[in-house]
Amino acid sequence: MIRIELSSAHGDYAVLIGQDLLARLDEILRSEGLDHPRGIVTDATVGPLHGGRVGDALALGVVELPAGEPHKSWTSVSAICRRWLADRFDRGASVLAIGGGVVTDTVGFAAAVFLRGIAWVAAPTTLLGMVDAAIGGKTGVNLPEGKNLVGAFWPPRLVVADTATLATLPDRELRSGLAEVVKAAWIGDRGLLELLPSDRPPTYRSMSPEGWQQLVARSVSVKSGIVAADEREGGRRKALNLGHTLGHALEAATSYRRYLHGEAVAWGIEAEAVLARARGLLTPSGETTLRGALDRLGSRPGIADLDAEAVCRFIAVDKKRDAARVGWVLPTDDGVALDQRVETAEAVAAFRALQSAGDRRA
């Protein structure tokens, strides 16, 4: 088991990464000095695979949300909080979130606002959840107008990443998570690119348990180092938004139904590479390396049929805007350039350039 410590204004916490950790969850919680949770929240996909058996082992009731990004919503938060009220949770209660990024984001936000804040533990079961969504304390839900527009900084007391759960994921979910790994590699650990599957099409099932653990741990190390220096995204943490400005717009423009988060981020990174290349921030070699790493992940839903202007209109309500503008993150050969001003016409042109370059429909 690999242990990584994270610092937070709400208290330090650990990320534990290893095989079959869910089977040892009771022992792990006690060893970390955490109270026995009062309840579990999962979703309809993860519940039958993992949530139910953990609930049985811990003798806890399980709240099962509908699965998918469209349910990362006020409606889900209300349902969770009303269930906790019915079960007479008080401020001393803690809860366990078992699932992907939608579950951990939604449950973390519900924990942040219920009775003005109760403790929660994240048990991410997707690669994207392990390397990104459950790390760093950002919680929140979507609105029809845009992604993650309602949220709070409310870190978990513990993150338990059981890499054995990755074996239950379809390839598409693994590709989505690996897009966030590429982001982490470009920001802070270029050697991570060497851990990506090298065959075409990629055979994710050939990755060893140790390989997955190293890939997750090194990605978490990149993010934890950045978050420790800038928990509330005042400066350096903005680097983690590489690919997310256009990526979030893509998700919102398609009502959160076409793309998994990492797929949208991959398109966002490619668009930002086009912008960076045009500005001289990224050399042709750097652009080839970055876009080549994303291509190695395999196919993803395409963008050819989308209205570029309609997609880019969603950027205007991006949660990262400041003083009526959005500071883009653009890749450079050795990292990223923060707070780059990109006019709408530039974003539309970059998007259309990707459309012209050819589709990558899954």
C-alpha positions in Angstrom: 0.0 0.0 0.0 1.2 3.5 -0.9 0.5 6.4 1.4 0.5 10.1 0.3 -0.1 12.9 2.8 -2.0 16.0 1.8 -2.2 19.3 3.6 -5.4 21.2 4.0 -6.7 24.2 5.9 -9.4 21.9 7.3 -6.9 19.4 8.5 -4.3 17.1 6.9 -5.4 13.8 5.4 -4.0 10.7 3.7 -4.5 9.1 0.3 -4.1 5.3 0.5 -3.4 3.5 -2.7 -3.4 -0.3 -3.1 -5.1 -3.6 -4.0 -8.2 -4.9 -2.2 -8.4 -2.0 0.3 -12.2 -2.0 0.3 -12.1 -5.4 1.9 -10.0 -4.0 4.7 -12.0 -0.7 5.1 -13.1 -1.3 8.7 -9.5 -2.0 9.7 -8.2 1.0 7.8 -10.7 3.4 9.3 -9.8 2.3 12.8 -6.1 2.5 12.1 -6.5 6.1 10.8 -8.4 7.0 14.0 -11.6 7.7 12.2 -15.1 7.1 13.6 -17.2 4.4 12.1 -19.2 6.1 9.3 -23.0 6.4 9.7 -23.8 5.7 6.1 -22.6 5.0 2.5 -23.5 6.8 -0.7 -22.8 5.2 -4.1 -24.6 5.0 -7.4 -26.6 2.4 -9.4 -23.5 1.2 -11.3 -21.0 1.0 -8.4 -23.5 -0.2 -5.8 -23.9 -3.8 -7.1 -20.2 -4.1 -7.7 -18.7 -2.6 -4.5 -21.1 -0.4 -2.4 -23.4 -3.3 -1.3 -20.6 -5.5 -0.1 -18.9 -2.7 1.8 -22.3 -1.8 3.3 -22.8 -5.4 4.4 -19.3 -5.6 5.9 -19.7 -2.3 7.9 -23.4 -3.0 8.7 -24.4 0.3 7.1 -27.3 1.5 5.1 -26.5 2.4 1.5 -28.0 5.4 -0.5 -27.8 4.6 -4.2 -27.9 7.5 -6.6 -28.7 7.3 -10.3 -25.5 6.9 -12.3 -24.0 9.5 -14.6 -22.9 13.1 -14.9 -26.5 14.4 -15.4 -27.2 13.4 -11.8 -24.4 15.5 -10.3 -27.1 18.0 -9.4 -29.0 19.9 -6.7 -31.6 17.1 -6.9 -29.1 14.5 -5.8 -27.7 16.7 -3.0 -31.3 17.3 -1.7 -32.0 13.6 -1.8 -28.8 12.8 0.1 -29.4 15.4 2.8 -33.0 14.4 3.4 -31.9 10.8 3.8 -29.3 11.9 6.4 -32.0 13.9 8.2 -34.3 10.9 8.2 -31.5 8.8 9.6 -30.9 11.4 12.3 -27.3 12.2 11.4 -25.8 14.9 13.6 -22.7 17.1 13.2 -20.6 14.3 14.6 -21.6 11.9 11.8 -19.3 10.9 9.0 -20.2 9.3 5.7 -18.5 7.2 3.1 -18.6 8.0 -0.7 -17.9 5.0 -2.9 -17.8 5.6 -6.7 -16.4 7.8 -9.4 -16.0 11.5 -9.6 -19.7 12.2 -9.8 -20.3 10.4 -6.5 -17.3 11.9 -4.6 -18.0 15.5 -5.9 -21.7 15.2 -5.0 -21.4 13.5 -1.7 -18.5 15.8 -0.7 -20.6 18.8 -1.4 -23.6 17.4 0.4 -21.3 16.8 3.4 -20.0 20.3 3.2 -23.5 21.9 3.4 -25.3 19.4 5.6 -25.6 20.9 9.1 -22.9 23.3 7.9 -20.4 20.5 7.5 -19.9 16.8 8.4 -16.9 14.5 7.9 -16.7 12.3 4.8 -14.3 9.6 3.5 -13.8 9.1 -0.3 -13.4 5.7 -1.8 -13.0 6.4 -5.5 -13.6 3.4 -7.8 -12.7 4.9 -11.2 -9.3 5.9 -12.4 -10.4 9.5 -12.9 -11.7 9.6 -9.3 -8.4 8.2 -8.0 -6.0 10.5 -9.9 -8.1 13.7 -9.8 -11.7 14.0 -8.6 -11.3 12.7 -5.1 -8.1 14.6 -4.5 -7.7 18.2 -3.4 -11.0 19.0 -1.6 -13.0 20.5 -4.5 -16.7 19.4 -4.3 -19.7 20.5 -6.2 -22.5 19.9 -8.7 -23.4 21.1 -12.1 -26.1 23.5 -13.4 -27.6 23.5 -16.9 -25.6 26.7 -17.4 -22.2 25.1 -16.7 -20.0 22.6 -15.0 -19.3 22.7 -11.2 -20.9 26.2 -10.8 -22.1 25.3 -7.3 -19.5 23.9 -4.9 -17.3 24.2 -1.8 -13.7 23.4 -0.8 -14.4 20.5 1.7 -11.7 17.9 1.7 -12.4 14.3 2.9 -10.8 13.0 6.1 -9.3 10.1 4.1 -9.1 8.8 0.5 -9.0 5.1 0.0 -8.1 4.2 -3.6 -8.6 0.4 -4.2 -6.9 -0.2 -7.5 -8.6 -3.6 -7.7 -11.8 -1.8 -8.6 -10.2 -0.7 -11.9 -10.6 -4.3 -13.2 -14.4 -3.7 -13.2 -14.2 -0.6 -15.4 -14.9 -0.6 -19.2 -12.1 0.6 -21.4 -13.9 3.9 -22.0 -13.7 4.8 -18.3 -10.0 3.9 -18.2 -9.4 6.1 -21.2 -11.2 8.9 -19.5 -9.1 8.6 -16.4 -5.9 8.4 -18.4 -6.6 11.8 -19.9 -6.2 13.3 -16.5 -3.0 11.3 -16.1 -1.7 12.9 -19.3 -2.6 16.3 -17.7 -0.7 15.4 -14.5 2.3 14.3 -16.6 2.5 17.5 -18.6 2.2 19.6 -15.5 4.6 17.9 -13.2 5.9 14.4 -14.0 6.7 13.9 -17.7 7.8 10.3 -16.9 4.2 9.4 -16.3 3.8 9.3 -20.1 6.1 6.2 -20.2 3.6 4.3 -18.0 0.8 4.7 -20.6 -0.1 1.7 -22.7 2.2 1.7 -25.7 0.2 -0.6 -28.0 -2.5 0.4 -30.5 -5.2 0.0 -29.7 -4.3 0.1 -26.1 -4.8 -3.1 -24.1 -5.5 -1.8 -20.6 -5.9 -5.3 -19.2 -2.1 -5.9 -19.7 -1.3 -3.4 -17.0 -0.1 -5.1 -13.8 -1.5 -4.2 -10.3 1.8 -2.6 -9.5 1.7 -0.6 -12.7 -1.7 0.8 -11.9 -0.7 1.6 -8.3 2.4 3.5 -9.6 0.4 5.4 -12.2 -2.2 6.5 -9.6 0.4 7.3 -6.9 2.5 9.5 -9.2 -0.5 11.3 -10.5 -1.7 11.9 -7.0 1.7 13.2 -6.0 1.6 15.8 -8.7 -1.7 17.1 -7.7 -1.1 16.9 -3.9 2.1 19.0 -4.3 0.2 21.7 -6.2 -2.8 21.7 -3.9 -0.5 21.9 -0.8 0.9 25.1 -2.2 -2.4 26.6 -3.3 -5.4 25.0 -1.8 -8.0 27.5 -3.0 -6.8 28.0 -6.6 -5.3 31.5 -6.2 -2.3 30.8 -8.3 -0.4 27.6 -9.0 -3.4 25.3 -8.6 -4.8 26.9 -11.8 -2.4 24.6 -13.7 -4.7 21.7 -12.9 -7.3 23.3 -15.2 -5.3 22.4 -18.3 -7.9 21.2 -20.8 -10.8 22.1 -18.5 -12.0 25.4 -19.9 -13.1 24.0 -23.2 -13.6 20.6 -21.7 -16.3 21.9 -19.3 -17.9 23.8 -22.1 -18.1 20.6 -24.2 -19.8 18.8 -21.3 -22.3 21.6 -20.7 -23.1 22.1 -24.4 -24.0 18.4 -24.8 -26.0 18.3 -21.5 -23.4 16.2 -19.8 -24.5 13.2 -21.8 -22.0 12.7 -24.7 -18.6 12.8 -23.1 -17.1 11.4 -20.0 -15.2 14.1 -18.1 -11.7 12.9 -19.2 -12.9 12.7 -22.9 -13.9 16.3 -22.8 -10.7 17.3 -21.1 -8.7 15.5 -23.8 -10.4 17.6 -26.4 -9.8 20.7 -24.3 -6.1 19.9 -24.0 -5.9 19.5 -27.8 -7.6 22.8 -28.4 -5.3 24.5 -25.9 -2.3 23.0 -27.7 -3.5 24.5 -31.0 -3.8 27.9 -29.2 -0.4 27.6 -27.6 1.2 26.6 -30.8 -0.2 29.7 -32.6 1.1 31.9 -29.8 4.6 30.4 -29.8 4.2 28.9 -26.3 4.5 25.4 -27.6 6.9 24.1 -30.3 5.8 21.7 -33.0 7.7 19.0 -31.2 5.9 19.7 -27.9 2.5 19.8 -29.6 3.3 16.5 -31.3 4.3 14.9 -28.0 1.2 16.2 -26.1 -1.4 15.3 -28.8 0.4 12.0 -29.4 0.0 11.0 -25.8 -3.7 11.7 -26.0 -4.0 9.7 -29.2 -2.3 6.7 -27.5 -5.3 6.5 -25.2 -7.6 5.4 -28.0 -10.8 6.8 -29.5 -13.3 9.1 -27.9 -16.6 10.6 -28.9 -16.1 13.1 -31.7 -16.8 16.8 -32.1 -17.4 17.1 -35.9 -21.1 17.7 -35.6 -21.0 20.4 -32.9 -21.5 24.1 -33.4 -18.2 25.7 -32.4 -19.8 29.0 -31.5 -22.5 27.4 -29.4 -19.9 25.3 -27.5 -17.7 28.3 -26.8 -20.6 30.4 -25.5 -20.5 28.2 -22.4 -16.9 29.4 -21.6 -18.4 32.8 -20.6 -19.9 31.3 -17.5 -16.9 29.2 -16.6 -16.5 29.1 -12.8 -12.8 30.2 -13.2 -13.7 33.6 -14.6 -12.4 36.7 -12.8 -13.3 40.3 -13.6 -15.5 39.2 -16.5 -12.7 37.2 -18.1 -11.5 33.6 -18.1 -7.8 32.9 -17.6 -7.0 29.9 -19.8 -4.2 27.5 -19.1 -2.1 26.8 -22.2 0.6 24.1 -22.5 4.3 25.0 -23.0 7.2 22.7 -23.8 8.1 22.5 -20.1 4.7 22.9 -18.4 1.9 25.4 -18.7 1.3 29.2 -18.9 -1.4 30.4 -16.6 -4.0 33.2 -16.9 -3.8 33.5 -20.7 -6.5 35.7 -22.2 -8.2 34.0 -25.2 -10.8 35.8 -27.2 -13.9 34.0 -28.2 -13.0 34.1 -31.9 -9.6 32.5 -31.1 -11.4 29.7 -29.1 -13.8 29.1 -31.9 -11.0 29.0 -34.5 -9.1 26.4 -32.4 -12.2 24.3 -32.0 -12.8 24.4 -35.8 -9.2 23.5 -36.5 -9.7 20.3 -34.4 -12.9 19.6 -36.3 -11.1 19.9 -39.6 -8.3 17.7 -38.4 -10.6 14.7 -38.2 -12.9 12.9 -35.8 -12.1 10.4 -33.1 -15.5 8.9 -32.6 -15.5 6.0 -30.1 
